[in-house]
Amino acid sequence: MTEPSIEIEYLDDGAIRLRKGAWSDKVPRSQIERWADHYELMHRNNSNAGYLEMARALREARAKFLL
């Protein structure tokens, strides 16, 4: 069975919704970098590659906001 990919949705209120399978998080635009840092810390503490994947997805989504 294949792992679901991360879906990124840009919301009208300026937030980003990340979704992977049944899990989702809504991140305010002003907090994207903070959340990405938190996911990286969780990855370092738990060795769960999914956290690092979320941090990268958030940073990529943030970069699109800046274009």
Sequence and secondary structure as in RCSB ss.txt:
>XXXX:A:sequence
MTEPSIEIEYLDDGAIRLRKGAWSDKVPRSQIERWADHYELMHRNNSNAGYLEMARALREARAKFLL
>XXXX:A:secstr
      EEEE TTS EEEEETTEEEEE GGGHHHHHHHHHHHHHHH  HHHHHHHHHHHHHHHHHH 
